[in-house]
């Protein structure tokens, strides 16, 4: 490796080194391995999706669940880029540098270039899952227009994420663009949760399947939960982890914005507790009870993590875990919201699960499911 710069000087057409320090693994630069892994990941998804031409309810559920995982996960890898100061490891978009699509001679440390480029290549995996899911939904018999519409939005959302990512680079990681990048991921996650829940139900019109108070709390939690995410991006945009040492900051007072963020988190916990009490005491359907209890658990863990990272001065690892907790909290909020209503075929009346027979709740398995599918969880 030590002879590489000299060789490059003697051969003008030879690619320059990755950066000041090139990372070589088994004779190949790290970025080449990252490209290979991304390509292998996409090919693996294609092989796993060999049944998309004849999808089953089980395989469709698996792909919609995968959509939730990758859309939430890309936000977590984005946080890794930010806390490692790798946001400008690739200084251009869609290229990595003005001369190359891969990280060569970026002017940044090779590690930073590798982290940013790795996050970019993961976008292709996210897009592949979205496209596969869309094809599977299109191939379902009978085809459902409601699922097609939701599945069609997701690939365009992923592409939109790439564009916002480019704007983030062009603005030198301005916190407003970084926040938009994260929040768009959360919007896409909300849609993927909707697709996951609705593909487990028959085609029909949505009808509220819980009492008005519980449904109102679930709607309020969506609003408060999104405000909680927004407040989190403001805290991040005012804190030390901007993605690059020279990245601009909002300049808000950290203790003040943190208190606002914390207040919204406490409000989310109160709402989750209220939903859980009402769901269990009122005999709500199993998905509602599970979703509300899961939300309480996630918010409690997220709160402990948030106070811990603040007390320790925002260590990088805990910041990434906190972003993961934010994504899981939002998934739980979304799941609770969609569990409070069900798709009911035209002409049928929704069973709210509150009527009881000799064996207990009428809707013990969690609600109506499409033919051939398992009960909703």
Secondary structure, 3 states (H helix, E strand, C coil): CCCHHHHHHHCCCCCCCCCCCCCEECCEEHHHHHHHHHHHHHHHHHHHCCCHHHCCHHHHHHHHHHHHHHHHHHHHHHHHHHHCCCCCCCCCCCCCECCECCCCCCCCCHHHHHHHHHHHHHHHHHHHHHHHHHHHHHHCCCCCHHHHHHHHHHHHHHHHHHHHHHHHHHCCCCHHHHHHHHHHHHHHHHHHHHHHHHCCCCCCEEEECCCHHHHHHHHHHHHHHHHHHHHHHHHHHHCCCCCCCCCCCCCCCHHHHHHHHHHHHHHHHHHHHHHHHHHHHCCCCHHHHHHHHHHHHHHHHHHHHHHHHHHCCCCHHHHHHHHHHHHHHHHHHHHHHHHCEEEECCCCCCCCCCCEECCEECCCCCCCCCCCCCCCC
